[in-house]
């Protein structure tokens, strides 16, 4: 645990030192769980968003995008269930005065049980080698069966308590499991209580006539209320999808773990409208498709896993999370839900307007079912950034800090470095930048020795360094250095565009799917 904490502290420190993420309002001592994306962070975030958008919208003929407003009619949130049911179960420790989500405390406890089972499986795999049958071992090994059965029983009991509103039993479960405050070890807990997460605001010129509004807690509802507008104007046929990226706001009382859980965050969502009865087919399709998208970035299949929900939301008949192995353990990165027809029917009821699809082939109308994929952009940023940050020992015994970002997402694709600051080398370096900047985000760096400049660009995640030297003046060739391998090649200036493009183009990366 101490090692994980150290890794996470390095991630946070590196993000600030190299201009990726700053604490918001820092000169006024900051604002809890609110962060600003700095000059390099905003580029990385933009590239992640674009990588998602191209794969989700541009590469699918039947998916289109919208950008709905943050302010929406307040009845929308009544219809969606957020006014009555958008709550977190909170519990306080009386000794430490710390506040926690009761469900997260229990889920973290269960994760430790799961990891014990995984260790047994890994030991058996090493012992039996190629003859190891993992599925049979999981179902027959008494210790593994006991671990997994206990985990399942705990989560089912928690889900029942939350579903029925029996918060006293949720507290009793925490006490029976002897779950302690993670920071102090105290087990002196308050009662569990529900807390609504929506931010309230007002719309109007005076307090007397102002309408009570909410900052949207999710982007999905903006898609649902525009379903018919998009379907008719786009002449869309079922199945089709509507995608959206944008800010959402949740009054997270237990906001921690850097940008993993913030009060202001960005979502990348797609709602896929399907014929009733076909939702599970498309649910499985999007599970597979979204997993392939994540794996295309090369972050390692071992760092992802599916986690099926024990407790389903009121609108869902199936739900799973794609979890990622963050420095603090496996946590939700993306949710995939079969939302049934709950949302459209709820908005029909509360608005009095029909939200149905007319099928010309069968001459019938119906309310479509919906399959949702929703990934947190900030969490995606943290997953990529934390897994890419590495300390590497070189052959000569020295170390370097390298940010091995997927090159397609790197904020800067190449840094152009004149060997020295005279003899016309800076001018020639700027000529190269003038040519490359039409296609790539490139930078100029002339400060310090070339070796130190290489290290700086490694820490920034720049895939290529291009060094201009005196030979460049003679034959128009440069040295191009590759971030990951540190290999250096002598190439013609005219070849730089193709070399960089081969490594950073979205086309090449998405084809890995």
N, C-alpha and C positions, 0 to 999 in steps of 0.2 A: 504493500500500500504506500509505503514511504517513497519507493522508487517511482510509482505512478504519480504521486504528488509532485515529485521533483520534475518529472517530464512535463507535467501540466504547467508548472511554474515557468519552465523554460519556454513553453509555447506562448504564454501570455507575455513574457518579457521580450521575446523575439518579435512578436507581433507589434509591440510598441516601438522597440528600438529601430526597426527597419521600415517603419511607416506603413503598417497594415491596419492596425486598430488602435485608437486612442480612447481612454476613458472620457465620456462626454462631460463637458463643463469642468474640465480638470482644474482650471485656474480658480474655480470656486469650490474646490474640494470634491468635485464630481457629483454624479447622480446615480443612485444605486440601480444596477442592472440596465443601464443605458450606455451605449457605446457609439463612437463615431468611426466610420471607415475612412482611413487616411489615404494618401495619394496612391499607394500600391494596393491597399485593400480594396479600394473602389474599383480598380481595374480587374483584380481577381474576381470580385463579386460579379461584375458585369460579364466577365467571360463565362462564369458558371451559369449565369442566367441565360446567356446566349446559347451555350451548349445544350441546355435543357430545351429552350424554345425551338431551336432548329430541329432537334430530334422529335419533339412532341408535335409541333405545328407544321413546320416546313416539310418534314418528311412524311406527313400523313395527309392525304388528300381530303379526308373527311373530318379534320380537326381544324378549328379556327380559333383565333384569340380575341379577347375583349379586354378592356380596362375599365372596370366599374368604379364608382365613387366610394370614398371612405365613409362619407355621410350617407345614410340610407334611412328610409322611413322606419320609425321605431316599431311599427307592427310587424315588420319583417323578423325582428328578433323574438317577438312573441310567437310567431308562427313556427320559427325554426326550433323553438324550445330553449333558446339561450336565456331568456328572462327567467324561466322557472327552473332550468336544470343545468346551467353552465356553472358548475361549482367544483371546487377542490375540497377534499376532506382534510382539514388542518388540525394539527395537534401541537401543543407547546410543551417544552420541558420546563418544569417549575424551577429547577436549579440553575440551568444555563441561560434561561430566558430565550432560548432559540426556538424558532417555529419551523415545523416540517410538514410535508404532505404525508398523511398517514399511509396512503396507498403506496407511496414511493419507499417508505421505510420497510413495508412488508415485502414489496417487490425486490428490494435490494437484499433482504434476508433470503428470499427464495433463490436469487441469483447465486448466492454463496452455496446453497444446496446443489444447484445445477452444476456449478463448477466442480464440486466434489465428485459428482457423477461423471463429468467429463474427464477428470483425472484417472478414474478407474478405467474408463474406456481407452484412454491414451496408453495406460500401462499395459492393458491387455493387447492392444494393437501392436505395441513393440514386442511383446512376448510371443505372439502367435504369427507375426509377420504377414505374408501374403495369404495365408490360410484363414486369417481373422474375418469372421462374419459379424460385422458390427450390429446389424439389425437383430440377429439371434442373441448376441451378448446382452444387448439392452433389455430384451424381454425375458431373459432367463437368469442373469446374474442377480443374486438376492440383494446385494448391496446397492447396485444401480437401480433395481426395481424399487427398493425402499426409498432411495433418494428422490426419484422422479415421482413416485406416488405421494410422498409427503409434500413435495412442491405443489403438485396439482391440488391436493386437498386444501392446502393453505390458501392458494389463490382462489379456489372456488368458494371458500368460506368468506374471504374478503369481498368477492364480487357479490355474493348474496347479501352481505351486510350493507354494501353501498347501494345495491339495487332496491332493497326494501326500506332503506333509511334507518337501519338498525346500527347506528354509529356506536352505541354502547358495546355491541359485540365486536366491532372493529377495534375499539380500544382494548377490549378483553383479549383479543387475539394478539395484539402487540405485547400485552403483559404476559400472556402465556408463553409466547416465544422468547420472552426476556430480551426484547429489542431495546437497546440502550441508545442514548444520544450519541451520534457518531463522533462528536467532538469531545465530550466530557465523560461518557460512560454512565451518566445518570439515567435511572429508570423512573424518575418521578414525573409522570405525565399528567396533563390536563385531560379533560374530555375531548373527544373528536367533534368538530363542528364544521358545517359547510360554509364556504365563502364564495360569493359570486364574483367572477373574474372580469366582468365587463366594466370599461371606463364610461362614465356618464358625462355628458356635456349638454349644452343648450344651443338652440338655434333661434335667433330673434333679436330685435333691436332693444327690447326692454325685458326686465326680469318678469314683469307681470304677464306678458304675452308670449314669452319664449317657449318653444317646444322642447321637451326633454328628448335628447338623442343619445345614441351610443357610438363610440368609436368602434368600427367593426372588429369583432374578435376573430373573424376568418374571412377569406375572400370568396368562399364557395357560394354564399347566398346571393352575391351579385351576379353570379352565373345563372342560378336558378330563376331569379325574377326576370332575367333577360332571355330565358330559354326560347320562348315563342318568337320574340323579335329576331333573334339570330336565325332560328329555323326558317322563318318565312322569308326574310331578306336574303338569306344565303341559299334558299331553296335546298336545305339540307334534308337528307333522307336518313332514317334510322338504319344502322347505328351511326352516330356522329358525336363529336366531342367539342367542348368549349374549354379553352385554356386561359389562364390568367396568372400573372405575377403581380404582387403588390404588398403593401404594408398592412399588417394587422396589429391589434393592440390587446393585451391581456394584463390585468392588474395582478401580476404574479406576486403573491406575498412571499413565496419561497423561491426567489429568483437568485440563482447562483450558477457556478460553473461557467464563468466568463460569458461568451455569447451563445451558449447552449440554450439557456432559458432567459429570455429578456422580456421586457414589458412592451417594447416596440420591435417588431421583427418582420421579416418578409417571407411570404409563401410562394411556392410555385405549384399551382393546382390545375388539374384537368378533370372535368366531369364528363363522363362518357354515357350517352343516353342510348338505351338498348330496349329491345322488345321484352315485355314481361315473360319470364320463363327462360330467357337466355342469359340472365345476369351472371350465373355461375361460370358459364363458358367464358364470358368476357372478363370476369374476375380472375380466372386462372391465366388468361392471356396477358392481362396487364401485370400480374405478379411476375410472370416470366420476362416480359418486355422490360419492365422497370429494373429487374435484377440485371439483365444484360446491359442496360444503360450504365448502371453503376460499375459493373465489371469492366466496361470499355475504357474506363479511366485508369485501369492498371493499379488499383490500390490493394489488390490481393483478395482473392475469394475468401480466404480464411478470416477476413475482417468484417464479413457480412453474414447475417443469418436472419431467417424469418422467425417471427414470434407471433403465433396466432393468439387472438384475444380470448381470454377466459371470460371477461365481462364485455358484452357487446353494448355499444351505444344504442339509444332508443330508436335510432333510425336504421340500424344495420341488421342484415341477416348473415353477414360474414365479414371478418376484418382481420388483417394481419399487419404487422410492422416489419419493415426492413430495418434491422438494427445494425449499428456500426460499432466497431471496437474503438471507442474513444480512449483517451488516456485514463479516464475514470471508469472504464468498463463498457460493456455493450449497452447502448441506449438507442431509443427510437430515432431514426433518420427520416424515414418516409412511411406514410400510412397508405394502405390500399384497402378500400372499404366498398362493400356492396350495400348501397344506401337504400335499396328498394325504391318505392315511389313516394316515400315519406315526405320529402321536401316539396315536390311539385304539388302533391295533394294538400299539404298544409297551407301552401300559398294560395291554392285555389279556394280553400275554405275561408281564409282570412281576408282575401282580396275580393272574393266574389267573381273572379275572372277565370275562365277556363285556360288551363295550361296543358293542352293535349296535342298529340300528333295524329294527323289524319292520314291513314294508309290508303293510297289510291288503289293499290293492288287488291286489298280485301274490302275496300269501301267502309272501313270502320275507324273509329277514333279511340285512342287509349292514352293513359298517362304513362310515359316511359319509366322504366327503372333506370337507376344510375349506378355506375361503377366509378369510384373516385380514386385518383392518385394525388397525393399531397405530400410534397417534400419541403422542409424548411430550408430556405436559401442560406440563412445564417448557420444552421447546423451543418449544411453541406460544406460551407466555407471552413468551419472548424474541423470537420472530418478530414478534408483534404489537407489543410494547413498542418494539423497536428501529426498526421501520418507521414507527411512529406519532410518534416523537420528532423534531420538526422545529424549525429556526430559521427564522423568517419575517420578511422585511423588509416593513414597512408603507408605506402611501402617503406618510406624513410623514417617511420616512427612518429611523424608529426600528425596532427589532427586538423580537420577542417569541419566547419559547420556548413551543411548544404541543405537547401530547401528544394527537395526533388519533386516540385510540382509537376503534374502532367503538363507537358510543354504547350498543349493546346490551351491551357488555362493560365499560363504564366502571365503576369502583368506586363512584363517587358520581354520581348522575344529575343532581342540581341542588344548587346552593348558594344559600341565602337570605341576602340581605345588607340590613340596615337602613342607610339612607343615613347616619344619624347615630345615636349611642347615647343618644338622649333623645326626648322628645315622644311617647312611646308607640310609636315605630317598632320597637324590639326586641321588645316584647310582641306586636305584630301579626305580626312575622316568625316568632316562635315559634308563633303560632296556625297560620300557613301550614304550618310544618314538622309540627305535630301532625296536620294533615290529610293531607299528602303521604306521611308516613313509613309509612303502612299499605300503600302500593303501591310506593314507591321508597326507595332508600337516599339520603337527603338530609342536608345539613349546614348549620350556621349559621356565619357568618363576619362579625365586626364590626370586626376589627382593621385599621388603616391606611385610607388613602383608597380610594374605590371602585375607581379605576383599578388600584391595586396589588393589590386583592383579585381583580379580573378576571384579572390576569396570574398570580396564584398558582393560581387555579382552572384556567386554561389549561394550566399546567405539570402539574397533577394529572390532566388529561384530563376534567374535568367538562363535560358537554355544554351545561348551562344555568346561567346565573346569574340569579337573580330579585331585583330591587332594590325594596325597600319604601321609599317616600318620603312626603312630606306629602300628596301628591295621593291616595295610597292610603287615607289616613284619610278623605278626602272621598268618593271614588267606588268604593273597593274594586278599583282596578286597580293593576297593577304593571308594571315594565319587565322583560321577559325578554330576555336576551342569549344569542345562539347562539355557541358556542365557535368553530366553524370559520369562519363568515362574519363574526363580530363584529356581525352585524345586531341591532338592538334594536327590539322591538315593545312596544306598550302593550296589555296584555290584561287581561281580568277574572280575578280570583283563581279564580273558579269554572271557568275554562277551562284552568287550569294542568295539571290531571291529564290531560286529553285531549291537550294539546299535547306533554307529555313522553312519554306513552304511545305516541303515533304515531311518535316518533323512536326509542324504546328497546325496544319490545316484541319478544320473540323471534319471535313470530308473523310480524311484518312482515319481519324480516330473513331468516328461513328460507324465506319465500316467494320470495326471490330465486333460490333453487335451481331 
